Amino acid sequence: MSSFEAESFGGQRYAMSVEEARQRPEDLVRTLIDIDLQTFAEPTFSPYLAAALLVHGAVYLLRAQDAVIGTCVFARDWERPSEVVMLTMGIRPGWRGRGLGQDFLRQVLTRLAAKGLRSCTVLVGDVNKRAIRVYQDVGFEIADDDAMRDPRSGERYVRLRCVLNSGTPLTALNSRIRDVPVAGPIYADPAPDFEQG
């Protein structure tokens, strides 16, 4: 677990921490669903999917004191085993607009790199300029500006990719987070390097 401090709008300072979820799924399913519903217009998770991702995916939590105020959920890419796909990232209302999303994401990407992963992708609606800017601020670049379309609305999605290696912009960007060593297993990558683009 790594920690840093953040100030609330009222001036109170909070001890913030980022950790990988290790609790039993039933302890966090409701939290994942609640934060998701507070972040997106439509629900992403059913209770079953949230539990499955807690067991078989990678879920990171952002805590203020002891309360979970943010989640970031990943799954491995089947075609590129050295790459993860960010399924969702959300911060509870009342905590947004302070740069916590960028700080949280930088910590999570650093942890993923420490596990031996080479890249992370995320799909974002092309009209969601604010989210695209947040991802670009932490080192993501547009990899495909017409990755797919929503079959119901026709909305176009942009695929962004962040390369996770020692030269990534993560370490070059200013952040309020102290670098704290991350413990955890290192996974070997059996797949060849992916093509950048």
Contact map, one row per residue, 1 for C-alpha under 8 A:
11100000000000001111000000000000000000000000000000000000000000000000000000000000000000000000000000000000000000000000000000000000000000000000000000000000000000000000000000000000000001000000000000000
11110000000000001110000000000000000000000000000000000000000000000000000000000000000000000000000000000000000000000000000000000000000000000000000000000000000000000000000000000000011111000000000000000
11111000000000111100000000000000000000000000000000000000000000000000000000000000000000000000000000000000000000000000000000000000000000000000000000000000000000000000000000000000110100000000000000000
01111100000000111000000000000000000000000000000000000000000000000000000000000000000000000000000000000000000000000000000000000000000000000000000000000000000000000000000000000001110000000000000000000
00111110000011110000000000000000000000000000000000000000000000000000000000000000000000000000000000000000000000000000000000000000000000000000000000000000000000000000000000000001100000000000000000000
00011111000011110000000000000000000000000000000000000000000000000000000000000000000000000000000000000000000000000000000000000000000000000000000000000000000000000000000000000000000000000000000000000
00001111111111000000000000000000000000000000000000000000000000000000000000000000000000000000000000000000000000000000000000000000000000000000000000000000000000000000000000000000000000000000000000000
00000111111111000000000000000000000000000000000000000000000000000000000000000000000000000000001000000000000000000000000000000000000000000000000000000000000000000000000000000000000000000000000000000
00000011111100000000000000000000000000000000000000000000000000000000000000000000000000000000000000000000000000000000000000000000000000000000000000000000000000000000000000000000000000000000000000000
00000011111100000000000000000000000000000000000000000000000000000000000000000000000000000000000000000000000000000000000000000000000000000000000000000000000000000000000000000000000000000000000000000
00000011111110000000000000000000000000000000000000000000000000000000000000000000000000000000000000000000000000000000000000000000000000000000000000000000000000000000000000000000000000000000000000000
00000011111111000000000000000000000000000000000000000000000000000000000000000000000000000000000000000000000000000000000000000000000000000000000000000000000000000000000000000000000000000000000000000
00001111001111100000000000000000000000000000000000000000000000000000000000000000000000000000000000000000000000000000000000000000000000000000000000000000000000000000000000000000000000000000000000000
00001111000111110000000000000000000000000000000000000000000000011000000000000000000000000000000000000000000000000000000000000000000000000000000000000000000000000000000000000000000000000000000000000
00111100000011111000000000000000000000000000000000000000000000011000000000000000000000000000000000000000000000000000000000000000000000000000000000000000000000000000000000000000000000000000000000000
00111100000001111100000000000000000000000000000000000000000001111000000000000000000000000000000000000000000000000000000000000000000000000000000000000000000000000000000000000000000000000000000000000
11110000000000111110000000000000000000000000000000000000000001111000000000000000000000000000000000000000000000000000000000000000000000000000000000000000000000000000000000000000000000000000000000000
11100000000000011111000000000000000000000000000000000000000111100000000000000000000000000000000000000001001100000000000000000000000000000000000000000000000000000000000000000000000000000000000000000
11000000000000001111100000000000000000000000000000000000000111000000000000000000000000000000000000000000000000000000000000000000000000000000000000000000000000000000000000000000000000000000000000000
10000000000000000111110000000000000000000000000000000000011110000000000000000000000000000000000000000000000000000000000000000000000000000000000000000000000000000000000000000000000000000000000000000
00000000000000000011111000000000000000000000000000000100011110000000000000000000000000000000000000000000000000000000000000000000000000000000000000000000000000000000000000000000000000000000000000000
00000000000000000001111100000000000000000000000000000000000000000000000000000000000000000000000000000000000000000000000000000000000000000000000000000000000000000000000000000000000000000000000000000
00000000000000000000111110110000000000000000000000000000000000000000000000000000000000000000000000000000000000000000000000000000000000000000000000000000000000000000000000000000000000000000000000000
00000000000000000000011111110000000000000000000000000000000000000000000000000000000000000000000000000000000000000000000000000000000000000000000000000000000000000000000000000000000000000000000000000
00000000000000000000001111111000000000000000000001110110000000000000000000000000000000000000000000000000000000000000000000000000000000000000000000000000000000000000000000000000000000000000000000000
00000000000000000000000111111100000000000000000000100000000000000000000000000000000000000000000000000000000000000000000000000000000000000000000000000000000000000000000000000000000000000000000000000
00000000000000000000001111111100000000000000000000000000000000000000000000000000000000000000000000000000000000000000000000000000000000000000000000000000000000000000000000000000000000000000000000000
00000000000000000000001111111111000000000000000000000100000000000000000000000000000000000000000000000000000000000000000000000000000000000000000000000000000000000000000000000000000000000000000000000
00000000000000000000000011111111100000000000001001100100000000000000000000000000000000000000000000000000000000000000000000000000000000000000000000000000000000000000000000000000000000000000000000000
00000000000000000000000001111111110000000000001000000000000000000000000000000000000000000000000000000000000000000000000000000000000000000000000000000000000000000000000000000000000000000000000000000
00000000000000000000000000011111111000000000000000000000000000000001000000000000000000000000000000000000000000000000000000000000000000000000000000000000000000000000000000000000000000000000000000000
00000000000000000000000000011111111100000000100001000000000000000000001000000000000000000000000000000000000000000000000000000000000000000000000000000000000000000000000000000000000000000000000000000
00000000000000000000000000001111111110000011111001000000000000000000000000000000000000000000000000000000000000000000000000000000000000000000000000000000000000000000000000000000000000000000000000000
00000000000000000000000000000111111111000000000000000000000000000000000000000000000000000000000000000000000000000000000000000000000000000000000000000000000000000000000000000000000000000000000000000
00000000000000000000000000000011111111100000000000000000000000000000111000000000000000000111000000000000000000000000000000000000000000000000000000000000000000000000000000000000000000000000000000000
00000000000000000000000000000001111111110011100000000000000000000000000000000000000000011100000000000000000000000000000000000000000000000000000000000000000000000000000000000000000000000000000000000
00000000000000000000000000000000111111111111000000000000000000000000000000000000000000000000000000000000000000000000000000000000000000000000000000000000000000000000000000000000000000000000000000000
00000000000000000000000000000000011111110000000000000000000000000000000000000000000000000101100000000000000000000000000000000000000000000000000000000000000000000000000000000000000000000000000000000
00000000000000000000000000000000001111111000000000000000000000000000000000000000000000000111100000000000000000000000000000000000000000000000000000000000000000000000000000000000000000000000000000000
00000000000000000000000000000000000111111111000000000000000000000000000000000000000000000000000000000000000000000000000000000000000000000000000000000000000000000000000000000000000000000000000000000
00000000000000000000000000000000000010111110000000000000000000000000000000000000000000000000000000000000000000000000000000000000000000000000000000000000000000000000000000000000000000000000000000000
00000000000000000000000000000000000010011111000000000000000000000000000000000000000000000000000000000000000000000000000000000000000000000000000000000000000000000000000000000000000000000000000000000
00000000000000000000000000000000100110011111110000000000000000000000000000000000000000000000000000000000000000000000000000000000000000000000000000000000000000000000000000000000000000000000000000000
00000000000000000000000000000000100110010111110000000000000000000000000000000000000000000000000000000000000000000000000000000000000000000000000000000000000000000000000000000000000000000000000000000
00000000000000000000000000000001100100000011111111000000000000000000000000000000000000000000000000000000000000000000000000000000000000000000000000000000000000000000000000000000000000000000000000000
00000000000000000000000000000000100000000011111111000000000000000000000000000000000000000000000000000000000000000000000000000000000000000000000000000000000000000000000000000000000000000000000000000
00000000000000000000000000001100100000000000111111100000000000000000000000000000000000000000000000000000000000000000000000000000000000000000000000000000000000000000000000000000000000000000000000000
00000000000000000000000000000000000000000000111111110000000000000000000000000000000000000000000000000000000000000000000000000000000000000000000000000000000000000000000000000000000000000000000000000
00000000000000000000000000000000000000000000111111111000000000000000000000000000000000000000000000000000000000000000000000000000000000000000000000000000000000000000000000000000000000000000000000000
00000000000000000000000010001001100000000000111111111100000000000000000000000000000000000000000000000000000000000000000000000000000000000000000000000000000000000000000000000000000000000000000000000
00000000000000000000000011001000000000000000001111111110000000000000000000000000000000000000000000000000000000000000000000000000000000000000000000000000000000000000000000000000000000000000000000000
00000000000000000000000010000000000000000000000111111111100000000000000000000000000000000000000000000000000000000000000000000000000000000000000000000000000000000000000000000000000000000000000000000
00000000000000000000000000000000000000000000000011111111111000000000000011100000000000000000000000000000000000000000000000000000000000000000000000000000000000000000000000000000000000000000000000000
00000000000000000000100010011000000000000000000001111111111000000000000000000000000000000000000000000000000000000000000000000000000000000000000000000000000000000000000000000000000000000000000000000
00000000000000000000000010000000000000000000000000111111110000000000000000000000000000000000000000000000000000000000000000000000000000000000000000000000000000000000000000000000000000000000000000000
00000000000000000000000000000000000000000000000000011111110000000000000000100000000000000000000000000000000000000000000000000000000000000000000000000000000000000000000000000000000000000000000000000
00000000000000000000000000000000000000000000000000011111111000000000000011110000000000000000000000000000000000000000000000000000000000000000000000000000000000000000000000000000000000000000000000000
00000000000000000001100000000000000000000000000000001111111100000000000011100000000000000000000000000000000000000000000000000000000000000000000000000000000000000000000000000000000000000000000000000
00000000000000000001100000000000000000000000000000001100111110000000001111000000000000000000000000000000000000000000000000000000000000000000000000000000000000000000000000000000000000000000000000000
00000000000000000111100000000000000000000000000000000000011111000000001110000000000000000000000000000000000100000000000000000000000000000000000000000000000000000000000000000000000000000000000000000
00000000000000000111100000000000000000000000000000000000001111100001111100000000000000000000000000000000000000000000000000000000000000000000000000000000000000000000000000000000000000000000000000000
00000000000000011110000000000000000000000000000000000000000111110001111000000000000000000000000000000001000000000000000000000000000000000000000000000000000000000000000000000000000000000000000000000
00000000000000011100000000000000000000000000000000000000000011111111110000000000000000000000000000000000000000000000000000000000000000000000000000000000000000000000000000000000000000000000000000000
00000000000001111000000000000000000000000000000000000000000001111111100000000000000000000000000000000000000000000000000000000000000000000000000000000000000000000000000000000000000000000000000000000
00000000000001111000000000000000000000000000000000000000000000111110000000000000000000000000000000000000000000000000000000000000000000000000000000000000000000000000000000000000000000000000000000000
00000000000000000000000000000000000000000000000000000000000000111111000000000000000000000000000000000000000000000000000000000000000000000000000000000000000000000000000000000000000000000000000000000
00000000000000000000000000000000000000000000000000000000000000111111100000000000000000000000000000000000000000000000000000000000000000000000000000000000000000000000000000000000000000000000000000000
00000000000000000000000000000010000000000000000000000000000011110111111000000000000000000000000000000000000000000000000000000000000000000000000000000000000000000000000000000000000000000000000000000
00000000000000000000000000000000001000000000000000000000000011110011111000000000000000000011001000000000000000000000000000000000000000000000000000000000000000000000000000000000000000000000000000000
00000000000000000000000000000000001000000000000000000000000011100001111100000000000000001111000000000000000000000000000000000000000000000000000000000000000000000000000000000000000000000000000000000
00000000000000000000000000000001001000000000000000000000001111000001111110000000000000011110000000000000000000000000000000000000000000000000000000000000000000000000000000000000000000000000000000000
00000000000000000000000000000000000000000000000000000000001110000000011111000000000001111100000000000000100000000000000000000000000000000000000000000000000000000000000000000000000000000000000000000
00000000000000000000000000000000000000000000000000001000111100000000001111100000000001111000000000000000000000000000000000000000000000000000000000000000000000000000000000000000000000000000000000000
00000000000000000000000000000000000000000000000000001000111000000000000111110000000111110000000000000000000000000000000000000000000000000000000000000000000000000000000000000000000000000000000000000
00000000000000000000000000000000000000000000000000001001110000000000000011111000000111100000000000000000000000000000000000000000000000000000000000000000000000000000000000000000000000000000000000000
00000000000000000000000000000000000000000000000000000000100000000000000001111101111110000000000000000000000000000000000000000000000000000000000000000000000000000000000000000000000000000000000000000
00000000000000000000000000000000000000000000000000000000000000000000000000111111111110000000000000000000000000000000000000000000000000000000000000000000000000000000000000000000000000000000000000000
00000000000000000000000000000000000000000000000000000000000000000000000000011111100000000000000000000000000000000000000000000000000000000000000000000000000000000000000000000000000000000000000000000
00000000000000000000000000000000000000000000000000000000000000000000000000001111100000000000000000000000000000000000000000000000000000000000000000000000000000000000000000000000000000000000000000000
00000000000000000000000000000000000000000000000000000000000000000000000000011111111000000000000000000000000000000000000000000000000000000000000000000000000000000000000000000000000000000000001001000
00000000000000000000000000000000000000000000000000000000000000000000000000011111111100000000000000000000000000000000000000000000000000000000000000000000000000000000000000000000000000000000111000000
00000000000000000000000000000000000000000000000000000000000000000000000000011001111100000000000000000000000000000001111000000000000000000000000000000000000000000000000000000000000000000000101000000
00000000000000000000000000000000000000000000000000000000000000000000000000011001111110000000000000000000000000000000111110000000000000000000000000000000000000000000000000000000000000000000000000000
00000000000000000000000000000000000000000000000000000000000000000000000001111000111111000000000000000000000000000000101110000000000000000000000000000000000000000000000000000000000000000000000000000
00000000000000000000000000000000000000000000000000000000000000000000000001111000001111100000000000000000000000000000000111000000000000000000000000000000000000000000000000000000000000000000000000000
00000000000000000000000000000000000000000000000000000000000000000000000111100000000111111000000000000000000000000000000111100000000000000000000000000000000000000000000000000000000000000000000000000
00000000000000000000000000000000000000000000000000000000000000000000000111100000000011111000000000000000000000000000000001000000000000000000000000000000000000000000000000000000000000000000000000000
00000000000000000000000000000000000100000000000000000000000000000000001111000000000001111100000000000000000000000000000000000000000000000000000000000000000000000000000000000000000000000000000000000
00000000000000000000000000000000000100000000000000000000000000000000011110000000000001111110000000000000000000000000000000000000000000000000000000000000000000000000000000000000000000000000000000000
00000000000000000000000000000000001101100000000000000000000000000000011100000000000000011111000000001000000000000000000000000000000000000000000000000000000000000000000000000000000000000000000000000
00000000000000000000000000000000001000100000000000000000000000000000111000000000000000001111101100001000000000000000000000000000000000000000000000000000000000000000000000000000000000000000000000000
00000000000000000000000000000000001001100000000000000000000000000000110000000000000000000111111100000000000000000000000000000000000000000000000000000000000000000000000000000000000000000000000000000
00000000000000000000000000000000000001100000000000000000000000000000000000000000000000000011111100000000000000000000000000000000000000000000000000000000000000000000000000000000000000000000000000000
00000000000000000000000000000000000000000000000000000000000000000000000000000000000000000001111100000000000000000000000000000000000000000000000000000000000000000000000000000000000000000000000000000
00000001000000000000000000000000000000000000000000000000000000000000100000000000000000000011111111010000000000000000000000000000000000000000000000000000000000000000000000000000000000000000000000000
00000000000000000000000000000000000000000000000000000000000000000000000000000000000000000011111111111000000000000000000000000000000000000000000000000000000000000000000000000000000000000000000000000
00000000000000000000000000000000000000000000000000000000000000000000000000000000000000000000001111110000000000000000000000000000000000000000000000000000000000000000000000000000000000000000000000000
00000000000000000000000000000000000000000000000000000000000000000000000000000000000000000000001111111000000000000000000000000000000000000000000000000000000000000000000000000000000000000000000000000
00000000000000000000000000000000000000000000000000000000000000000000000000000000000000000000000111111110000000000000000000000000000000000000000000000000000000000000000000000000000000000000000000000
00000000000000000000000000000000000000000000000000000000000000000000000000000000000000000000001111111111000000000000000000000000000000000000000000000000000000000000000000000000000000000000000000000
00000000000000000000000000000000000000000000000000000000000000000000000000000000000000000110000101111111100000000000000000000000000001000000000000000000000000000000000000000000000000000000000000000
00000000000000000000000000000000000000000000000000000000000000000000000000000000000000000000000000111111110000000000000000000000000001101100000000000000000000000000000000000000000000000000000000000
00000000000000000000000000000000000000000000000000000000000000000000000000000000000000000000000000111111111000000000000000000000000000000000000000000000000000000000000000000011100000000000000000000
00000000000000000100000000000000000000000000000000000000000001000000000000000000000000000000000000011111111100000000000000000000000000000000000000000000000000000000000000000000000000000000000000000
00000000000000000000000000000000000000000000000000000000000000000000000100000000000000000000000000001111111110000000000000000000000000000100000000000000000000000000000000000000000000000000000000000
00000000000000000000000000000000000000000000000000000000000000000000000000000000000000000000000000000111111111000000000000000000000000000100000000000000000000000000000001000000000000000000000000000
00000000000000000100000000000000000000000000000000000000000000000000000000000000000000000000000000000011111111100000000000000000000000000000000000000000000000000000000000000000100000000000000000000
00000000000000000100000000000000000000000000000000000000000100000000000000000000000000000000000000000001111111110000000000000000000000000000000000000000000000000000000000000000000000000000000000000
00000000000000000000000000000000000000000000000000000000000000000000000000000000000000000000000000000000111111111000000100000000000000000000000000000000000000000001000001000000000000000000000000000
00000000000000000000000000000000000000000000000000000000000000000000000000000000000000000000000000000000011111111100000000000000000000000000000000000000000000000001000001000000000000000000000000000
00000000000000000000000000000000000000000000000000000000000000000000000000000000000000000000000000000000001111111110000000000000000000000000000000000000000000000000000000000000000001000000000000000
00000000000000000000000000000000000000000000000000000000000000000000000000000000000000000000000000000000000111111111100000000000000000000000000000000000000000000001000000000000000000000000000000000
00000000000000000000000000000000000000000000000000000000000000000000000000000000000000000000000000000000000011111111111000000000000000000000000000000000000000000001100000000000000000000000000000000
00000000000000000000000000000000000000000000000000000000000000000000000000000000000000000000000000000000000001111111100000000000000000000000000000000000000000000000000000000000000001000100000000000
00000000000000000000000000000000000000000000000000000000000000000000000000000000000000000000000000000000000000111111100000000000000000000000000000000000000000000000000000000000000000011110000000000
00000000000000000000000000000000000000000000000000000000000000000000000000000000010000000000000000000000000000011111110000000000000000000000000000000000000000000000000000000000000000000111100000000
00000000000000000000000000000000000000000000000000000000000000000000000000000000011100000000000000000000000000011111111000000000000000000000000000000000000000000001000000000000000000000010100000000
00000000000000000000000000000000000000000000000000000000000000000000000000000000011000000000000000000000000000001001111100000000000000000000000000000000000000000011100000000000000000000000000000000
00000000000000000000000000000000000000000000000000000000000000000000000000000000011100000000000000000000000000001000111110000000000000000000000000000000000000001111000000000000000000000000000000000
00000000000000000000000000000000000000000000000000000000000000000000000000000000001111000000000000000000000010000000011111000000000000000000000000000000000000001111000000000000000000000000000000000
00000000000000000000000000000000000000000000000000000000000000000000000000000000001111000000000000000000000000000000001111100000000000000000000000000000000000111100000000000000000000000000000000000
00000000000000000000000000000000000000000000000000000000000000000000000000000000000011100000000000000000000000000000000111110000000000000000000000000000000000111000000000000000000000000000000000000
00000000000000000000000000000000000000000000000000000000000000000000000000000000000001000000000000000000000000000000000011111000000000000000000000100000000011110000000000000000000000000000000000000
00000000000000000000000000000000000000000000000000000000000000000000000000000000000000000000000000000000000000000000000001111101001100000000000000000000000011110000000000000000000000000000000000000
00000000000000000000000000000000000000000000000000000000000000000000000000000000000000000000000000000000000000000000000000111111000000000000000000000000001111000000000000000000000000000000000000000
00000000000000000000000000000000000000000000000000000000000000000000000000000000000000000000000000000000000000000000000000011111100100000000000010000000001111000000000000000000000000000000000000000
00000000000000000000000000000000000000000000000000000000000000000000000000000000000000000000000000000000000000000000000000001111100000000000000000000000000000000000000000000000000000000000000000000
00000000000000000000000000000000000000000000000000000000000000000000000000000000000000000000000000000000000000000000000000011111111100000000000000000000000000000000000000000000000000000000000000000
00000000000000000000000000000000000000000000000000000000000000000000000000000000000000000000000000000000000000000000000000000111111110000000000000000000000000000000000000000000000000000000000000000
00000000000000000000000000000000000000000000000000000000000000000000000000000000000000000000000000000000000000000000000000000001111111000000000000000000000000000000000000000000000000000000000000000
00000000000000000000000000000000000000000000000000000000000000000000000000000000000000000000000000000000000000000000000000010001111111100000000000000000000000000000000000000000000000000000000000000
00000000000000000000000000000000000000000000000000000000000000000000000000000000000000000000000000000000000000000000000000010101111111110000000000000000000000000000000000000000000000000000000000000
00000000000000000000000000000000000000000000000000000000000000000000000000000000000000000000000000000000000000000000000000000000111111111000000000000000000000000000000000000000000000000000000000000
00000000000000000000000000000000000000000000000000000000000000000000000000000000000000000000000000001100000000000000000000000000011111111100000000000000000000000000000000000000000000000000000000000
00000000000000000000000000000000000000000000000000000000000000000000000000000000000000000000000000000100000000000000000000000000001111111111100000000000000000010000000000000000000000000000000000000
00000000000000000000000000000000000000000000000000000000000000000000000000000000000000000000000000000000000000000000000000000000000111111111100000000000000000000000000000000000000000000000000000000
00000000000000000000000000000000000000000000000000000000000000000000000000000000000000000000000000000100000000000000000000000000000011111111000000000000000000000000000000000000000000000000000000000
00000000000000000000000000000000000000000000000000000000000000000000000000000000000000000000000000000100110000000000000000000000000001111111000000000000000000000000000011001000000000000000000000000
00000000000000000000000000000000000000000000000000000000000000000000000000000000000000000000000000000000000000000000000000000000000000111111100000000000000000000110000111000000000000000000000000000
00000000000000000000000000000000000000000000000000000000000000000000000000000000000000000000000000000000000000000000000000000000000000111111110000000000000000011110000000000000000000000000000000000
00000000000000000000000000000000000000000000000000000000000000000000000000000000000000000000000000000000000000000000000000000000000000110011111000000000000000011100000000000000000000000000000000000
00000000000000000000000000000000000000000000000000000000000000000000000000000000000000000000000000000000000000000000000000000000000000000001111110000000000001111000000000000000000000000000000000000
00000000000000000000000000000000000000000000000000000000000000000000000000000000000000000000000000000000000000000000000000000000000000000000111110000000000001111000000000000000000000000000000000001
00000000000000000000000000000000000000000000000000000000000000000000000000000000000000000000000000000000000000000000000000000000000000000000011111100000000001110000000000000000000000000000000000001
00000000000000000000000000000000000000000000000000000000000000000000000000000000000000000000000000000000000000000000000000000100000000000000011111100000000011100000000000000000000000000000000000000
00000000000000000000000000000000000000000000000000000000000000000000000000000000000000000000000000000000000000000000000000000000000000000000000111111000000111100000000000000000000000000000000000000
00000000000000000000000000000000000000000000000000000000000000000000000000000000000000000000000000000000000000000000000000100000000000000000000111111000000111100000000000000000000000000000000000000
00000000000000000000000000000000000000000000000000000000000000000000000000000000000000000000000000000000000000000000000000000000000000000000000001111100000111000000000000000000000000000000000000000
00000000000000000000000000000000000000000000000000000000000000000000000000000000000000000000000000000000000000000000000000000000000000000000000001111110011110000000000000000000000000000000000000000
00000000000000000000000000000000000000000000000000000000000000000000000000000000000000000000000000000000000000000000000000000000000000000000000000011111111110000000000000000000000000000000000000000
00000000000000000000000000000000000000000000000000000000000000000000000000000000000000000000000000000000000000000000000000000000000000000000000000001111111000000000000000000000000000000000000000000
00000000000000000000000000000000000000000000000000000000000000000000000000000000000000000000000000000000000000000000000000000000000000000000000000000111110000000000000000000000000000000000000000000
00000000000000000000000000000000000000000000000000000000000000000000000000000000000000000000000000000000000000000000000000000000000000000000000000000111111000000000000000000000000000000000000000000
00000000000000000000000000000000000000000000000000000000000000000000000000000000000000000000000000000000000000000000000000000000000000000000000000001111111100000000000000000000000000000000000000000
00000000000000000000000000000000000000000000000000000000000000000000000000000000000000000000000000000000000000000000000000001100000000000000000000001110111110000000000000000000000000000000000000000
00000000000000000000000000000000000000000000000000000000000000000000000000000000000000000000000000000000000000000000000000001100000000000000000001111100011111000000000000000000000000000000000000000
00000000000000000000000000000000000000000000000000000000000000000000000000000000000000000000000000000000000000000000000000111100000000000000000011111100001111100000000000000000000000000000000000000
00000000000000000000000000000000000000000000000000000000000000000000000000000000000000000000000000000000000000000000000000111100000000000000011111110000000111110000000000000000000000000000000000000
00000000000000000000000000000000000000000000000000000000000000000000000000000000000000000000000000000000000000000000000011110000000000000000011111100000000011111000000000000000000000000000000000000
00000000000000000000000000000000000000000000000000000000000000000000000000000000000000000000000000000000000000000000000011110000000000100001111100000000000001111100000000000000000000000000000000000
00000000000000000000000000000000000000000000000000000000000000000000000000000000000000000000000000000000000000000000001111000000000000000001111000000000000000111110000000000000000000000000000000000
00000000000000000000000000000000000000000000000000000000000000000000000000000000000000000000000000000000000000000000001110000000000000000011100000000000000000011111000100000000000000000000000000000
00000000000000000000000000000000000000000000000000000000000000000000000000000000000000000000000000000000000000000000011100000000000000000011000000000000000000001111100100000000000000000000000000000
00000000000000000000000000000000000000000000000000000000000000000000000000000000000000000000000000000000000011011000111100000000000000000000000000000000000000000111111100000000000000000000000000000
00000000000000000000000000000000000000000000000000000000000000000000000000000000000000000000000000000000000000001000010000000000000000000000000000000000000000000011111100000000000000000000000000000
00000000000000000000000000000000000000000000000000000000000000000000000000000000000000000000000000000000000000000000000000000000000000000000000000000000000000000001111100000000000000000000000000000
00000000000000000000000000000000000000000000000000000000000000000000000000000000000000000000000000000000000000000000000000000000000000000000000000000000000000000001111110100000000000000000000000000
00000000000000000000000000000000000000000000000000000000000000000000000000000000000000000000000000000000000000000000000000000000000000000010000000000000000000000111111111110000000000000000000000000
00000000000000000000000000000000000000000000000000000000000000000000000000000000000000000000000000000000000000000000000000000000000000000110000000000000000000000000001111111000000000000000000000000
00000000000000000000000000000000000000000000000000000000000000000000000000000000000000000000000000000000010011000000000000000000000000000110000000000000000000000000000111111000000000000000000000000
00000000000000000000000000000000000000000000000000000000000000000000000000000000000000000000000000000000000000000000000000000000000000000000000000000000000000000000001111111100000000000000000000000
00000000000000000000000000000000000000000000000000000000000000000000000000000000000000000000000000000000000000000000000000000000000000000000000000000000000000000000000111111100000000000000000000000
00000000000000000000000000000000000000000000000000000000000000000000000000000000000000000000000000000000000000000000000000000000000000000100000000000000000000000000000011111110000000000000000000000
00000000000000000000000000000000000000000000000000000000000000000000000000000000000000000000000000000000000000000000000000000000000000000000000000000000000000000000000000111111000000000000000000000
00000000000000000000000000000000000000000000000000000000000000000000000000000000000000000000000000000010000000000000000000000000000000000000000000000000000000000000000000001111110000000000000000000
00011000000000000000000000000000000000000000000000000000000000000000000000000000000000000000000000000010000000000000000000000000000000000000000000000000000000000000000000000111110000000000000000000
00111000000000000000000000000000000000000000000000000000000000000000000000000000000000000000000000000010001000000000000000000000000000000000000000000000000000000000000000000011111000000000000000000
01110000000000000000000000000000000000000000000000000000000000000000000000000000000000000000000000000000000000000000000000000000000000000000000000000000000000000000000000000011111100000000000000000
01000000000000000000000000000000000000000000000000000000000000000000000000000000000000000000000000000000000000000000000000000000000000000000000000000000000000000000000000000000111110000000000000000
01100000000000000000000000000000000000000000000000000000000000000000000000000000000000000000000000000000000000000000000000000000000000000000000000000000000000000000000000000000011111000000000000000
01000000000000000000000000000000000000000000000000000000000000000000000000000000000000000000000000000000000000000000000000000000000000000000000000000000000000000000000000000000001111100000000000000
11000000000000000000000000000000000000000000000000000000000000000000000000000000000000000000000000000000000000100100000000000000000000000000000000000000000000000000000000000000000111110000000000000
00000000000000000000000000000000000000000000000000000000000000000000000000000000000000000000000000000000000000000000000000000000000000000000000000000000000000000000000000000000000011111000000000000
00000000000000000000000000000000000000000000000000000000000000000000000000000000000000000000000000000000000000000010000000000000000000000000000000000000000000000000000000000000000001111100000000000
00000000000000000000000000000000000000000000000000000000000000000000000000000000000000000000000000000000000000000010000000000000000000000000000000000000000000000000000000000000000000111110000000000
00000000000000000000000000000000000000000000000000000000000000000000000000000000000000000000000000000000000000000111000000000000000000000000000000000000000000000000000000000000000000011111000000000
00000000000000000000000000000000000000000000000000000000000000000000000000000000000000000000000000000000000000000011100000000000000000000000000000000000000000000000000000000000000000001111100000000
00000000000000000000000000000000000000000000000000000000000000000000000000000000000000000000000000000000000000000001000000000000000000000000000000000000000000000000000000000000000000000111110000000
00000000000000000000000000000000000000000000000000000000000000000000000000000000110000000000000000000000000000000001100000000000000000000000000000000000000000000000000000000000000000000011111100000
00000000000000000000000000000000000000000000000000000000000000000000000000000000100000000000000000000000000000000000000000000000000000000000000000000000000000000000000000000000000000000001111100000
00000000000000000000000000000000000000000000000000000000000000000000000000000001110000000000000000000000000000000000000000000000000000000000000000000000000000000000000000000000000000000000111110000
00000000000000000000000000000000000000000000000000000000000000000000000000000000000000000000000000000000000000000000000000000000000000000000000000000000000000000000000000000000000000000000111111000
00000000000000000000000000000000000000000000000000000000000000000000000000000000000000000000000000000000000000000000000000000000000000000000000000000000000000000000000000000000000000000000001111100
00000000000000000000000000000000000000000000000000000000000000000000000000000001000000000000000000000000000000000000000000000000000000000000000000000000000000000000000000000000000000000000000111110
00000000000000000000000000000000000000000000000000000000000000000000000000000000000000000000000000000000000000000000000000000000000000000000000000000000000000000000000000000000000000000000000011111
00000000000000000000000000000000000000000000000000000000000000000000000000000000000000000000000000000000000000000000000000000000000000000000000000000000000000000000000000000000000000000000000001111
00000000000000000000000000000000000000000000000000000000000000000000000000000000000000000000000000000000000000000000000000000000000000000000001100000000000000000000000000000000000000000000000000111
